[in-house]
Amino acid sequence: MLSENITIDKLINDIDQQIEILTAIAQDNAILTEQLRLLLESREIILCQQLETERLAELLGSDDIADHATIIDRYRDPGGT
């Protein structure tokens, strides 16, 4: 879980840097303004998904996660039963 958080934190930091740069240079450029809007939306969606994942993990509990992961892997594997 820690490595996933570090990866998400790095992704958010990268998006924040891109937002900062685009905010500085976008001015009246429609393409850059749209890119800025998309980055802001992406950032919010990533944060919401992270919160939802944490909530689901709390609801499931650590003992149940392994059972659900097995079920998910079974559906993901086309040869699974």
C-alpha positions as CSV (number, residue, x, y, z in Angstrom):
1,M,0.0,0.0,0.0
2,L,2.9,2.4,0.8
3,S,4.4,2.0,-2.7
4,E,1.0,2.7,-4.3
5,N,0.7,5.9,-2.2
6,I,4.2,7.0,-3.2
7,T,3.3,6.4,-6.9
8,I,0.0,8.3,-6.6
9,D,1.8,11.1,-4.7
10,K,4.4,11.4,-7.4
11,L,1.7,11.4,-10.1
12,I,-0.1,14.2,-8.2
13,N,3.1,16.2,-7.8
14,D,3.9,15.8,-11.6
15,I,0.4,17.0,-12.4
16,D,0.7,19.9,-10.0
17,Q,4.0,21.0,-11.7
18,Q,2.3,20.8,-15.1
19,I,-0.6,22.9,-13.8
20,E,1.7,25.5,-12.4
21,I,3.6,25.8,-15.7
22,L,0.4,25.9,-17.8
23,T,-1.1,28.5,-15.5
24,A,1.9,30.7,-16.1
25,I,2.0,30.4,-19.9
26,A,-1.6,29.7,-20.9
27,Q,-2.9,33.3,-21.0
28,D,-5.6,33.4,-23.7
29,N,-4.4,30.4,-25.6
30,A,-7.4,28.1,-26.0
31,I,-5.5,24.9,-26.4
32,L,-3.3,25.5,-23.3
33,T,-6.4,26.6,-21.3
34,E,-8.2,23.3,-22.3
35,Q,-5.1,21.3,-21.3
36,L,-5.1,23.1,-18.0
37,R,-8.7,22.2,-17.4
38,L,-8.1,18.6,-18.2
39,L,-5.2,18.4,-15.9
40,L,-7.2,19.9,-13.1
41,E,-10.0,17.4,-13.7
42,S,-7.6,14.5,-13.8
43,R,-6.1,15.6,-10.5
44,E,-9.4,15.7,-8.8
45,I,-10.5,12.3,-10.2
46,I,-7.2,10.7,-9.1
47,L,-7.7,12.1,-5.6
48,C,-11.3,10.9,-5.5
49,Q,-10.4,7.4,-6.6
50,Q,-7.6,7.3,-4.0
51,L,-10.2,8.2,-1.3
52,E,-12.7,5.6,-2.5
53,T,-10.0,2.9,-2.6
54,E,-9.0,3.7,1.0
55,R,-12.7,3.6,2.1
56,L,-13.2,0.3,0.4
57,A,-10.1,-1.2,1.9
58,E,-11.4,-0.1,5.4
59,L,-14.8,-1.6,4.7
60,L,-13.4,-4.9,3.5
61,G,-10.7,-5.3,6.2
62,S,-7.3,-6.8,5.7
63,D,-8.6,-10.4,6.0
64,D,-11.2,-10.0,3.3
65,I,-8.9,-8.3,0.7
66,A,-7.1,-11.5,-0.1
67,D,-10.4,-13.3,-0.7
68,H,-11.8,-10.6,-3.0
69,A,-8.5,-10.3,-4.9
70,T,-8.7,-14.0,-5.7
71,I,-12.2,-13.5,-7.0
72,I,-11.1,-10.5,-9.1
73,D,-8.1,-12.4,-10.5
74,R,-10.3,-15.3,-11.4
75,Y,-12.5,-13.0,-13.5
76,R,-9.5,-11.2,-15.0
77,D,-7.9,-14.5,-16.1
78,P,-9.7,-15.7,-19.3
79,G,-8.7,-19.3,-18.5
80,G,-9.9,-19.1,-14.8
81,T,-12.8,-21.0,-13.5
